Amino acid sequence: MARVLVIGGGRFVGRHTVEAFLDAGEDVTLATRGNHPIPFDRGDQVGHVQCDRRDDAQLREAARVVDPDIVVDVVAYHPRDVRVATDVFADCESYVYVSSGAAYGAHRVPKREGDTSLAPCDEAQSEDTTGDTYGNRKAEGDRAVFAAAADGVRAMSVRPTIVYGPHDYTERLDYWLHRVDTQDRVVVPGDGTTLNHLVYVEDVADAVLTVARDGEAGEAYNVGDRHAPSLGEWIELLAEACDTTVDPVYASERELSPDLLPSDFPLYTDRPHLLSTTKLASLGWTSTPHEAALEPTVAEHRDSDRDGTDRGPRRDVEADVLDRLG
């Protein structure tokens, strides 16, 4: 039984990662600031250390108390976080940094590890806290992983694309779920062929587990579903999962209101975003069919109070577009 320390595992990706390691029979401890109780049913099976990961002394104390074999770093949002953590946990069997597909700096279809260049990150970007530099900071965190591995640390990176599933606080998919589940007609930007690669959160958790056990030091592994539906196909999948029917009304930028753009809708992209997952699959990882993944996703969505209202156009604005298009 390995001792696993998950840094910041209480919300979404970390929450499912904890569950994956528990299911694998490992001894799991969660490191959080302690501002909120452990939010899932199996919390009594999880150890806890109070730790602000940006306080170096607290992070070193967590390392001393837990003495982990495996460290999963879910909330490293700045390059310094990764540099400090790979030093603190240098003697662990594996350190897995949860990066992002946003780390890529070039547009390629698909984006491949070691082939598609990463985003640059200057000093100002590395300290920034806005969403504008998220990909830059994640990319620099990847470079910190590679540097640590060159110094002998078994450090690795996983790069998930857009993640969906139960307890998704980003509400990107909730927007579309709520529309499909409650409306007969929904506006879909463009012609429905826009492609933004998604991945089920439990598959991300399984990828972290797989890389922690079998990954190679200094390597990054993309994580995305083995099938990447277009937005129009997603609407069909969501309707089927909700056991309903919906009429998608496709609207070009010209057909939207003057104050409404296709990019105002969640999951819309004007260029395909697709990650190659061949490298991760070579370790034995596979993804869950969307139909199976959407069953618990829809159930939890309906039990929650999330409707994605703040993630996209208001219903009255959408209704105006529908009225104009007839």
Steps between C-alpha positions, in 0.01 A plus 500: 500500500649830388467821701345759269487874568254697286564873521171686463265211432169619635305640206492336159800331334669449838183360653473231233875436517471426872219254423710330230791440738265378772344256254851380417556417867744778576536701823391855408557828683360832385695825547275807509483827685219356709249769413237244407420145616596210276198507270441140397344189646826314555662786686537285810739279302726791412771648720532876515782745562435872515736670261511816294704365210644846429658507847827307458533414867149357513564293188819358650314416821234318299776303330648408839168396652371296206830375357326424169604257233286676238412869478223631275509878460155619395526868593840609370395812311835678489841374386648566844247257650643220286864594560449500878297179500746304288772605746296418811390162361818420309543162672146375429438211264296726275383859478212564257422858399151565366567736212260588217450471128501880511878478550550458126611816324454395139188403311530144374238232437560295700741643757771248589735482798856589409397607152260793545676791666396627843383853574769748607496641851685815603558616854187716513283218368646253750372715787170599343171371645261565212358245261681668212832342603370163620649309206831684523532417870407135446758475223772638726394250765558225242847636435565492876400131499745429218779683686431306819507171311835595349625533860382148586145561629234261370280793400236475227217707359147424385331747265122463501293679244159643607373283785135417568313282746336506844587800721638709213507846656595663165140441380607493135307183425230592753400786271417260217355236730259752650396627158445154356323373812256792528447647152357373171725721286853621566731731309824333394770735368631441151402189308560255786835378372714694750724249676627539854648180644347384830584228749305335782634588844528137613718432196727787607524346847584163344765669285663650810503157665642337186776758457591488871555126471630451148597838356852598408682778683513825309210411274163671447185308411197649326161398637194523277217275396579252226196639312464875456145599397422838350275738693202396288568135584527592868151650489371168366690304767366723776143468376529123496652499850217723625245275329355793310497657156621845408505708185846656453477830312836575341587868478794666330664809643290709261180336626581563864418836655753783458606454861528120482795305360548125443781513757247607764372141502690246711701236313502701177836544332584649163785251453490127581659415835603134499764315701667179390463235774709227337782537751274454802320211330835323465500468882170311486269797564170529319200730521139446601238519222318832523164327532616323817676809637195721449269284712658600836576846362133570424384351832736718703418807291130458575573462873713815503406866476732558204344619175795671331310827481815707540691298242300601193224720359190554713188316394321824407786593266490153350121527464540820299727315256251213474215743430698669222594169338143370524 
